Amino acid sequence: MQRQRWFEIHDSSWFPANLRDLVTESLEAVWNRSGTYRPIARRLREALQATGATSVVDLCSGGGGPWRSLREEVADGRPLTVLLTDRYPNARLLAGFDRGAAPGGASASEKRPLTAHMDAVDALAVPADLCGFRTVFSSFHHFDPAAARAILADAFTRRVGIAIFEGARCEPWTMAAVVAVPFLALREAALARPVRFSRIFWTFVVPVVPFILWIDGLLSCLRSYSLDDLRELTAGLSAPDYIWQIGDERGHRVPIRYLIGTPLRGGNLAA
């Protein structure tokens, strides 16, 4: 296992919740503005179609992840609902989404494209009533190998689809690109509406948010799983009706590493 056992500041239990929310909001604003995860839209859409899934349970969502800008492209005109969950829900930001039951538990007339689960959800213990294809964006490296394998094994055992996407990697180009993230976050903070004193103060006056984005971005790269690591994590989790795809999707400044587990419901998944 090549992954390094580092930690990230904003992921620590002692880190103030209000600052954690500002960090995740800033990072997600950069993702959505730059279309960081757009290259994986087709691959994710094909995985959903292979399973017949029309609902997604997004784990470790923070303040929404990239789904604000990604959902329509992944759906491609088909019904698709996304439930946003997190161990530390950003109540202020998630309040902007529709609230409701899990996508799989609502009638078609009650479903909304994006809903937020306001209670804490641990990716290691996803409640049985939260039904849907699972996704994890830029958070899988937070879990040590034992926990990461447990997340994958649970999806495999339940025959639930799961897709892991990571922009971070321990490579010179990606680590150099991390330097740009704090500056992009400054731009997003200046454009964000409504104007909030806390955002302005902790971004421009006392630049805690840009500093954390820089440091944690580098640490994310060091903690990231290599392709060989991902193959090791899925070793032994195999069955004729469940397949794994592992690779790098290029098409943007920073390639996206993916791990997709798909329970087949007839038909084949495109390579």
NORSUL-V446197 format. One line per field, one symbol per residue. ss: DSSP state (H for helix, E for strand, L for the rest). phi: phi as a letter, one per 40 degrees, with the letter a starting at -180 (. if undefined). burial: I if it has 9 or more other ideal C-beta (glycine too) atoms within 8 Angstrom, else O. A space follows every 50 residues. Layout:
BEGIN
ss = ???
phi = ???
burial = ???
END
This chain:
BEGIN
ss = LLLLLLLLHHHLLLLLHHHHHHHHHHHHHHHHHHLLLHHHHHHHHHHHHH HLLLEEEEELLLLLLLHHHHHHHHHLLLLLEEEELLLLLLHHHHLLLEEL LLHHHLLLLLLLLEEELLLLLLLLLLLLLLLLEEEEELLHHHLLHHHHHH HHHHHHHHLLLEEEEELLLLLHHHHHHHHHHHHHHHHHHHHLLLLLHHHH HHHHHLLHHHHHHHHHHHHHHHHLLLHHHHHHHHLLLLELLEEEEEEEEL LLLLLEEEEEEEELLLLLLLL
phi = .cdcccbbcccccccdcccdccccccccccdcccgdccdcdcccdccccc cgcbbbbccfcgbhfccdccdccccfgccabbbcbacbdcdcccccccbi ccdcbbcdcccbdbbbccccbcccacdcccciccbbbfbcccccdccccc ccccccccfbcabbbbccacbdcccccdcccdccccccccccbccbcccc ccbbcbcccdccccccccccccccccccccccccdgcbadbabbbbibbb hbdbcbcbbbbbccbggbccc
burial = OOIOOOOIIIOOOOIOOOIIIIIIIIIIIIIIOOIIIIIIIOIIIIIIOI IOIIIIIIIIIIIIIIIIIIIOIIIOOOOIIIIIIIOOIIOOIIOOIOOO OIIIOIOOOOIOOIIIIOOOIOIIOIOOOIIIIIIIIIIIIOIOIOIIII IIIIIIOOOIIIIIIIIIIIOOOIIOIIOOIIIIIIOIIOOIOOOOOOII IIIOOOIIIIIIIIIIIIIIIIIIIIIOIIIIIIOOIOOOOIOIIIOOIO OIOIIIIIIIIIIIOOOOIOO
END
